[in-house]
């Protein structure tokens, strides 16, 4: 599993290329989020909620139950 934190101005083509490499060449699951999204979570409980959501998505991608 690869977690990628990307800058807000990354072009879609770069995202798709990285996603494609993870999926096809390296055969690993990937989860992307942006610096802008993380930086906007200014309160601790918002950041923890978002982190929990990311972890649930990552678990789902590797076949684990989300609840």
N, C-alpha and C positions, 0 to 999 in steps of 0.2 A: 504494500500500500504506500502510495506517495501522496504527501500533502504538499500542495503548491500554493504559495502566497504570491500573488502577482500585483504589479503596479496598475493603477487605474487607467493608464493610457496604453496598455498593451493591446495591440490589434487582434481582432478575432482570428485572423489567419495564423498568428503565432500561437494563440491558445489551442486552436484546432491541430496544429502541427505537434505541439507537446502532448496533447491528449492522444493523438494518433500514435505517436511513438510509445507512449506508456501502454496503450491497449494492444497494438499489433506487434511491435518489435520486441518490447520487454515483457509483455504479458503480465502487467501489474495494474491493479486498480489505482485510480487517482481521484483526488478531491481537490478542487480549486476554490479559492476565495480571493477577494481583493483586499489590498491594503486599505483602500477607501472604506470598505465595509467594516473592517476591524477597527479602524480609527474612529468611525462614527459611533461606536459603542462606548460611550463615555462613562456609563455607570457600570459598576462591577456586576450587578445582577444581569444587565443586558449582555455583557461579555460572556458570562457563565452560561446564560441561556443559549447564546449563539454557538458557543463551544460545544455544548451538549447536543445541539442540532447537528453540527458537523460530525460528531462522533456517531450519532445514530445513522447518518447517511453512510459513513464509512463502514459501520457494522453491516448495514444492509447490502452494501456492495460486495462484501466478502461472504455473504450468506448467513450471517448471524441474525437472530431475532432482534427486532428493534425494541421490543418491550419485554 
